[in-house]
Amino acid sequence: MLSAGDKQPGPGKQSLRLSAAKGCRISVACWRGQAGQTGSQAVAFDSFGIVGGGAWGTALGQTLRQAGRDVVLWARESEVVEEINAEHRNTPFLPGVHLAPGLRATGNLADLAAQEVLLMVAPAQHVRAVATELARHLPDGRPVVICAKGLERATSKLLGEVLAETLPRATQAVLSGPSFAADVARGLPAALSLATLDEGLGRSLAAAIGYRHLRIYWANDPVGVQLGGAVKNVLAIAAGIVEGKGFGASAHAALVTRGFAELRRFGEALGARPETLMGLSGLGDLLLTCGSPQSRNMSLGRALGQGQALDQVLGNRRSVAEGVYTAAAIVKVATQRGIEMPIAEAVQAIVAGTSSVEAAIEALLSRPQRAES
C-alpha cells in the first residue's frame, strides 16, 4: 500500500464531465473527456472512500477490504458508524453479516478527502446534497464512481449530471449491474459493469474494485449504464404488483419482456448503446430486480399488489426503494421526448396516487393490439 508521501496522483487530467452547453440533456453527447479518452496510463488505486453507509455501500466496503484496499465509509447515521467501528456490523442495513475489522466508519465527510477514489453510494435523491457538502473537501481530479441508481426526481437529471454540477472537477465513472448487497457482502459470485470514457481509468478501477467473487467488466457508455440501473427499479415495482396480484408466471414474463422494450426505447432515445442495454447493467439488472423478493422495488410492488397502501409500505422500511422516486422523472422525460412507456406510466400513476392498482392494470390490458417492437 502506498504511504501518504508516495501516493500516485489520480488521473485527474482525464476528468469526464457532462457538458453544460445549451441543449445537452441526458445524452451521450454530454459526456466528454478533457484529454485523450483512451490514452491515460493505468494507476494503482489502493484507498477508497464510501459515501453512504447503507447496505450497498457497506457491501462494497466489505469487498474492497477483502481485496486489501484501505477503506473509510461515511454514514450519516451515528449508530451505524458506532456499530461498524465497535462491533464490525451494520445491523440496520446489512444484518447478519460480520464485517472486516479494517473497515472504518466515520460521520465526517472530510475524512474521505485523503482516499484515492470515492464511491458515491448515497440514495439517488440525496446525491446532490451530499455531493455539495463533499465539494468543500474533495481535491481536483479525484475519481468519483456513481454507485447509486436513479434519476433525480426534482430535475429529471442523471446522477452524472448532478455530479457535474456539484463536483465539476471530479473524474466520473459509473458502477452498476445485477447485485444484491447481501450476496456481495457474503462473498457470493456477482458481476458488474463499470463505465467511463477513459479506458485506462476503467481498467484501473476495475482492477482495484474487483475481487475473486466480484467480476468487473468495463465499458465506455456511462449514460447507458446509468439508465439501465434507473429504469429497472421502476419496472421492478410493476413486476412486484404482478406477483402480488397472483397473475402467474406468464404475466410476469410478459411484463418483464415488455418492460425491457420500454427500457430499450428510453435508453436509445437518450443516447445509450443497444449492447449496453443488453448487458449486465441493463437486461441483467432487470432480470434480477424483477425476479426476486430480495429486491426492494419488487417487494414494494408486491405489497401494493396485495392491497397495502404506499405510505404504509414505506413507513415500515428503513432502506430506500428508488423506483418510487425515479418513476416521475422517467415519465416526465419520456413525455417530453415522445417515448412510449405505458408500464412506467402506470407505476408512476400508482405511486403518485392518481390511479389505483386495479385501474392501472385495466388500462394496460385495454391497450389496442399492436405489432411487437
Buried (B, 14 or more C-beta within 10 A) or exposed (E): EEEEEEBEEBBBBBBBBBBEEEEBBBBBEBBBBBEEBEEBEBBEBBBBBBBBBBBBBBBBBBBBBBBEBBBBBBBBBEEBBEBBBEEBBBEBBBEEBEBBEBBBBBBEBEBBBBBBBBBBBBBBBBBBEBBEEBBEBBEEBBBBBBBBBBBBBEBBBBBBBBBBBBBEBBBBBBBBBBBBBBBBBBBEEBBBBBBBBBBBBBBBBBBBBBBEBBBBBBBBBBBBBBBBBBBBBBBBBBBBBBBBBEBEEEBBEEBBEBBBBBBBBBBBBBBBBEEBBBBBBBBBBBBBBBBBEEBBBBBBBBBBBBEBEBEEBBEEEEBBBBBBBBBBBBBBBBEEEEBEBBBBBBBBBBBEEEBEBEEBBEBBEEEEEEEEE
